[in-house]
Each structure stands twice: as structure tokens, then as C-alpha cells.
Amino acid sequence: RLADITRRFTGDNARTTVEQNILLRWIHEADLPALYQALREINLHAAGAQSIVDVTACPGTDTCKLGIASSRGLAGELRNRLAEKNLQYDEAVRDIRIKASGCFNSCSQHTVAEIGFFGSSRNVKGFRVPHFQLVLGGEWDNNAAHYGQTFGAIPSKRVPEVVDHLLNLYMRDRQNGEKFREYIARRGKKEIKEEIAPFTTVPSYNEDRSYYADWADAREFTIGDIGVGECAGEVVSLTDFGIALAEGLHFDAQVAIEKTTDQASVDTAAGLALDAMVSAAQALIKVQDIDISNDPDVILQEFRTRFYDTELFFDPFAKGKFAHYLFNAYKHRNDPKTLDIALRLIEETGLFIEASHACNDRLQAAQLSEPVNPFKNLVSRKVTAVKA
């Protein structure tokens, strides 16, 4: 029906936009009322195109094999909630762009949105919970002059709360008409991280099972109870702790160059980013060897042997791409660092940590995380990659 409307009013002339809209050109002013009525009949008349309620999303888990979380379901929920508040008419926030991707690949361009999300997952006491990594501070204008940085993983069902909180903070505290990106930069990562911390918690499965399903999907997003012994449980907790430590180092790397970009700060940021990747790699190795050395050379060699050569770390579709971020960063660890190199390392570190979470999830799901000398079995046995 939209095609018929297009032919009627434009003579077969229409364009698609990068923000998933359809642009009808050369409409005569006298035809606007009739066009509006025709669009209303097919429910395409609502206001808000190219405003905050016009949330962009990739297909996510609906149809894409790479999808981890339901970006399309999240976008629909955000769109409805924002439209209910008529934020498309609020001059303070109407131009803020919100974009959600189902995975790290940025098909929705979440890295250049003021508020962006990309799908991930976390294990909570043996159950898998859909999450979205929060990305703040991107800039769509000026040919995408700035890209956002990650601020941590948010449970999918708490994302609307986070968006509401951030918008309320911005409208309350912005100074001299500053843009959202400028507000985030002024507040800084530490303050913003503290603001969103209350929204990162997940109730237990028995307390509220809605957190264990994704938006617009009634199925439970879970791996079920793992059922491992006490010793294996200890190793899993050490692995989780090590990855959490890596996330902290990654955060510190971003903070290091947030306010100043002199050479000392750049070097510090690059060093912390590498330390974060090494920490995540060491955490995974502890699944097999609880006594793994703290020597980075040993960690790199063991990670290559145990997780890269065996393809245990391989993403189902990206394969060994994320491991190469670690290998390359370590190979060039003594090379001079520029701000651009440090920023790239920080971005790659975030992706490596996400890949480490996914690898740990696969190991737990396959029940290969018992620490009693499993190395011989693991090097001769490849884990079938499961969809995150």
C-alpha cells in the first residue's frame, strides 16, 4: 500500500535513509492533507521522524544469526515510552539519537549515537540474562565527528529506566544549552558510571523471571542451572572475578584520557587497555589452570595454546578476530603510542572482554569448566560454537 501511495503522490520517486526512514520527495503542498490521510490509513502518519522517538535498530535476534539481544524489541519499547511523553516535541532532547544493535557490529550505527546500545549477555547464578552494553557520547552530526564509549552492560529489561534517568539528568543539569554529548563529557565517566550503577542489578530467577526473557520474545533467555561441584564453582567465580577486573582496567583506560590527552595520559591509557586484555585472557585460562602465572609472556602463550589453537575462543562468526586484538596489542606494546592508537586499543579491549564473556558462557554451557586437569581433553576437543 505504501508503494501505491508513493506512485500516487510522487510518481515512483522515493528514497530510503540510513536511519531506516522512507523519504517522499516533491510532494505538492496542496496534496499534503490527502497524503497525510493516506498514510494514516496504514498507520504511518505519526510525528517524530528524525527525532528522539525515531529509534534506529538492526534486526537483532529476530532474523540475524549474529544477534545476541533483541535490538528491534528494545527499540520498539523505547519508541513507545518516549512517544508517550511527547519527547519528540521537547526542544531540549528532540534531536538526541538513540540506536540499538543486536551485537557489537554496529549495524544500527550505535557508536555515533548520543545514546547507543549493543547486545550482550551475562550469566547470573547459572541463568543467562540478556544485556545491552551502554554507549554514550557519540556524535551523528559533523560527519560523525565523535564516537561513543562503553559505560558497562545493562540488563535488557532495565534499559528503558537507564534512558529515562539519563534524559532526566540531562534536562535537569545541562548548562548553557550544552548538547547531550557535551553534558556526558563534562560529567565524566566516573560520575555517569555511578549514576547508572543502580540499574545494573538483576533480581533472582525466582524473584522476577521477566529479566530472563528479552523484549518482544516470550522465550526464556537462559542456559538453566549449571549444577557443578564446589571446586568447579570456585574456578568459575575466579574467572568471573578476573573478567570483572579486566572491565575495571578498561574503564580506567578510558578515564585516563578523558580530561587530558598529553603523552603521559595516552601511554597510561594504552597500557591499561593492554593490561585489561591480559587480565581477561588470564581469567579464561583459570578455567583450566587455576595456578596460571601472572607473567604476561606466559599468559599470552597459554592463551594461544589453550584457547586460540583449539578454537575455544573463536566467535561463531568472527572466528579468531578478537584474539588477534590481544596478540597485536602485545606484539606492539613497546611501540610509540598516539591518541588515535590509544583510542583504538580501548575500543578493541572492550570487544575482547565481551568475547571473553561469551567464551566463558560457552564453556559453562558445555560443562567443560572443571579444573581437574582438563587440558588434554580440551586440546583434542573443539567446543561447538553456540549462539550467544
BELJORA-V599736 format. One record per run of one state. SS is the DSSP state (H for helix, E for strand, L for the rest). FROM is the first residue (numbers start at 0). LEN is the number of residues. Records with the same first field share a line. If there is no record, write none. Layout:
SS->FROM-LEN + FROM-LEN
This chain:
L->0-1 + 10-3 + 16-5 + 24-4 + 41-14 + 57-2 + 62-8 + 84-2 + 89-8 + 101-8 + 112-2 + 124-2 + 136-2 + 139-1 + 144-1 + 146-2 + 173-6 + 197-11 + 213-6 + 220-9 + 256-6 + 285-10 + 308-6 + 315-3 + 319-1 + 331-7 + 365-9 + 379-9
H->1-9 + 28-13 + 59-3 + 70-14 + 86-3 + 109-3 + 140-4 + 155-18 + 179-18 + 208-4 + 229-27 + 262-23 + 295-13 + 320-11 + 338-27 + 374-5
E->13-3 + 21-3 + 55-2 + 97-4 + 114-10 + 126-10 + 138-1 + 145-1 + 148-7 + 212-1 + 219-1 + 314-1 + 318-1
